[in-house]
Amino acid sequence: MLKRINRTLNRIARKRRVRGKVSGTALCPRVAVYRSLRSISVQAIDDVAMKTLAQANLSETGKAPKNTVEGAEKVGTLLGERLKGLGIEAVVFDRAGYKYHGKVKALAEALRAQGLQF
Protein backbone atom coordinates (compact mmCIF):
# COMPACT_ATOMS: atom_id res chain seq x y z
CA MET A 1 0.00 0.00 0.00
CA LEU A 2 2.78 2.41 0.93
CA LYS A 3 4.59 1.69 -2.34
CA ARG A 4 1.49 2.65 -4.34
CA ILE A 5 1.05 5.90 -2.39
CA ASN A 6 4.70 6.82 -2.95
CA ARG A 7 4.34 6.08 -6.68
CA THR A 8 1.30 8.34 -6.91
CA LEU A 9 2.95 11.12 -4.94
CA ASN A 10 6.05 10.90 -7.13
CA ARG A 11 3.91 11.16 -10.28
CA ILE A 12 2.15 14.24 -8.90
CA ALA A 13 5.51 15.82 -8.05
CA ARG A 14 6.75 15.16 -11.62
CA LYS A 15 3.52 16.63 -12.97
CA ARG A 16 3.91 19.85 -10.97
CA ARG A 17 7.57 20.20 -11.87
CA VAL A 18 6.96 19.80 -15.60
CA ARG A 19 3.83 21.93 -15.53
CA GLY A 20 5.87 24.85 -14.22
CA LYS A 21 8.03 24.74 -17.35
CA VAL A 22 5.53 23.76 -20.08
CA SER A 23 2.99 26.22 -21.40
CA GLY A 24 0.79 26.32 -24.49
CA THR A 25 -0.39 29.11 -26.76
CA ALA A 26 -3.10 29.40 -29.40
CA LEU A 27 -0.66 28.46 -32.18
CA CYS A 28 1.16 25.77 -30.19
CA PRO A 29 -1.22 24.41 -27.52
CA ARG A 30 -0.32 22.11 -24.65
CA VAL A 31 -1.69 18.59 -25.14
CA ALA A 32 -2.51 17.27 -21.66
CA VAL A 33 -3.01 13.54 -21.14
CA TYR A 34 -5.13 11.96 -18.40
CA ARG A 35 -4.95 8.20 -17.99
CA SER A 36 -7.05 6.20 -15.56
CA LEU A 37 -7.78 2.52 -15.11
CA ARG A 38 -10.99 2.82 -17.14
CA SER A 39 -10.28 5.44 -19.76
CA ILE A 40 -7.83 7.81 -21.39
CA SER A 41 -8.55 11.39 -22.37
CA VAL A 42 -6.55 14.21 -23.88
CA GLN A 43 -7.14 17.91 -24.43
CA ALA A 44 -5.35 20.73 -26.23
CA ILE A 45 -5.12 23.79 -23.99
CA ASP A 46 -4.24 27.42 -24.70
CA ASP A 47 -2.70 28.44 -21.37
CA VAL A 48 -2.50 32.13 -22.29
CA ALA A 49 -6.26 32.49 -22.82
CA MET A 50 -7.02 29.62 -20.38
CA LYS A 51 -9.20 27.84 -22.96
CA THR A 52 -9.53 24.26 -24.13
CA LEU A 53 -9.22 24.25 -27.91
CA ALA A 54 -10.05 20.59 -28.55
CA GLN A 55 -10.49 17.39 -26.60
CA ALA A 56 -10.97 13.69 -27.17
CA ASN A 57 -11.66 10.73 -24.93
CA LEU A 58 -12.11 7.01 -25.19
CA SER A 59 -15.92 7.05 -25.09
CA GLU A 60 -16.01 9.05 -28.36
CA THR A 61 -14.06 6.45 -30.33
CA GLY A 62 -16.71 3.85 -30.92
CA LYS A 63 -19.43 1.55 -29.78
CA ALA A 64 -17.53 -0.52 -27.22
CA PRO A 65 -14.27 1.31 -26.46
CA LYS A 66 -11.52 -0.60 -24.70
CA ASN A 67 -8.83 0.96 -22.56
CA THR A 68 -5.94 -0.54 -24.51
CA VAL A 69 -3.06 0.70 -26.64
CA GLU A 70 -5.35 0.51 -29.70
CA GLY A 71 -7.95 2.64 -27.89
CA ALA A 72 -5.28 5.22 -27.07
CA GLU A 73 -4.26 5.32 -30.74
CA LYS A 74 -7.87 6.02 -31.70
CA VAL A 75 -8.06 8.86 -29.17
CA GLY A 76 -4.81 10.33 -30.53
CA THR A 77 -6.06 10.09 -34.10
CA LEU A 78 -9.33 11.77 -33.16
CA LEU A 79 -7.59 14.68 -31.43
CA GLY A 80 -5.11 15.00 -34.31
CA GLU A 81 -7.96 15.35 -36.80
CA ARG A 82 -9.65 17.99 -34.64
CA LEU A 83 -6.43 19.99 -34.27
CA LYS A 84 -5.74 19.79 -38.00
CA GLY A 85 -9.25 21.16 -38.57
CA LEU A 86 -8.31 24.14 -36.41
CA GLY A 87 -5.13 24.70 -38.42
CA ILE A 88 -2.73 23.73 -35.63
CA GLU A 89 0.49 22.03 -36.72
CA ALA A 90 2.68 22.09 -33.58
CA VAL A 91 1.90 21.15 -29.99
CA VAL A 92 3.64 20.79 -26.63
CA PHE A 93 3.11 17.31 -25.16
CA ASP A 94 2.33 17.19 -21.42
CA ARG A 95 2.22 13.59 -20.24
CA ALA A 96 1.33 14.67 -16.67
CA GLY A 97 4.05 12.62 -15.02
CA TYR A 98 3.03 9.33 -16.64
CA LYS A 99 5.75 7.18 -18.17
CA TYR A 100 6.21 7.57 -21.91
CA HIS A 101 5.26 3.96 -22.46
CA GLY A 102 2.24 1.94 -23.55
CA LYS A 103 -0.92 4.00 -23.94
CA VAL A 104 0.76 7.40 -23.56
CA LYS A 105 3.34 6.50 -26.21
CA ALA A 106 0.65 5.14 -28.57
CA LEU A 107 -1.36 8.34 -28.19
CA ALA A 108 1.70 10.50 -28.93
CA GLU A 109 2.64 8.45 -31.99
CA ALA A 110 -0.93 8.68 -33.31
CA LEU A 111 -0.73 12.49 -32.96
CA ARG A 112 2.57 12.47 -34.87
CA ALA A 113 1.00 10.28 -37.57
CA GLN A 114 -1.62 13.00 -38.07
CA GLY A 115 1.19 15.44 -38.90
CA LEU A 116 1.54 17.26 -35.60
CA GLN A 117 5.02 18.20 -34.42
CA PHE A 118 6.10 18.14 -30.78
C-alpha positions in Angstrom: 0.0 0.0 0.0 2.8 2.4 0.9 4.6 1.7 -2.3 1.5 2.7 -4.3 1.0 5.9 -2.4 4.7 6.8 -3.0 4.3 6.1 -6.7 1.3 8.3 -6.9 3.0 11.1 -4.9 6.0 10.9 -7.1 3.9 11.2 -10.3 2.1 14.2 -8.9 5.5 15.8 -8.0 6.7 15.2 -11.6 3.5 16.6 -13.0 3.9 19.8 -11.0 7.6 20.2 -11.9 7.0 19.8 -15.6 3.8 21.9 -15.5 5.9 24.9 -14.2 8.0 24.7 -17.3 5.5 23.8 -20.1 3.0 26.2 -21.4 0.8 26.3 -24.5 -0.4 29.1 -26.8 -3.1 29.4 -29.4 -0.7 28.5 -32.2 1.2 25.8 -30.2 -1.2 24.4 -27.5 -0.3 22.1 -24.7 -1.7 18.6 -25.1 -2.5 17.3 -21.7 -3.0 13.5 -21.1 -5.1 12.0 -18.4 -4.9 8.2 -18.0 -7.0 6.2 -15.6 -7.8 2.5 -15.1 -11.0 2.8 -17.1 -10.3 5.4 -19.8 -7.8 7.8 -21.4 -8.6 11.4 -22.4 -6.5 14.2 -23.9 -7.1 17.9 -24.4 -5.3 20.7 -26.2 -5.1 23.8 -24.0 -4.2 27.4 -24.7 -2.7 28.4 -21.4 -2.5 32.1 -22.3 -6.3 32.5 -22.8 -7.0 29.6 -20.4 -9.2 27.8 -23.0 -9.5 24.3 -24.1 -9.2 24.3 -27.9 -10.1 20.6 -28.6 -10.5 17.4 -26.6 -11.0 13.7 -27.2 -11.7 10.7 -24.9 -12.1 7.0 -25.2 -15.9 7.1 -25.1 -16.0 9.1 -28.4 -14.1 6.5 -30.3 -16.7 3.8 -30.9 -19.4 1.5 -29.8 -17.5 -0.5 -27.2 -14.3 1.3 -26.5 -11.5 -0.6 -24.7 -8.8 1.0 -22.6 -5.9 -0.5 -24.5 -3.1 0.7 -26.6 -5.4 0.5 -29.7 -7.9 2.6 -27.9 -5.3 5.2 -27.1 -4.3 5.3 -30.7 -7.9 6.0 -31.7 -8.1 8.9 -29.2 -4.8 10.3 -30.5 -6.1 10.1 -34.1 -9.3 11.8 -33.2 -7.6 14.7 -31.4 -5.1 15.0 -34.3 -8.0 15.4 -36.8 -9.6 18.0 -34.6 -6.4 20.0 -34.3 -5.7 19.8 -38.0 -9.3 21.2 -38.6 -8.3 24.1 -36.4 -5.1 24.7 -38.4 -2.7 23.7 -35.6 0.5 22.0 -36.7 2.7 22.1 -33.6 1.9 21.2 -30.0 3.6 20.8 -26.6 3.1 17.3 -25.2 2.3 17.2 -21.4 2.2 13.6 -20.2 1.3 14.7 -16.7 4.0 12.6 -15.0 3.0 9.3 -16.6 5.8 7.2 -18.2 6.2 7.6 -21.9 5.3 4.0 -22.5 2.2 1.9 -23.6 -0.9 4.0 -23.9 0.8 7.4 -23.6 3.3 6.5 -26.2 0.6 5.1 -28.6 -1.4 8.3 -28.2 1.7 10.5 -28.9 2.6 8.5 -32.0 -0.9 8.7 -33.3 -0.7 12.5 -33.0 2.6 12.5 -34.9 1.0 10.3 -37.6 -1.6 13.0 -38.1 1.2 15.4 -38.9 1.5 17.3 -35.6 5.0 18.2 -34.4 6.1 18.1 -30.8 
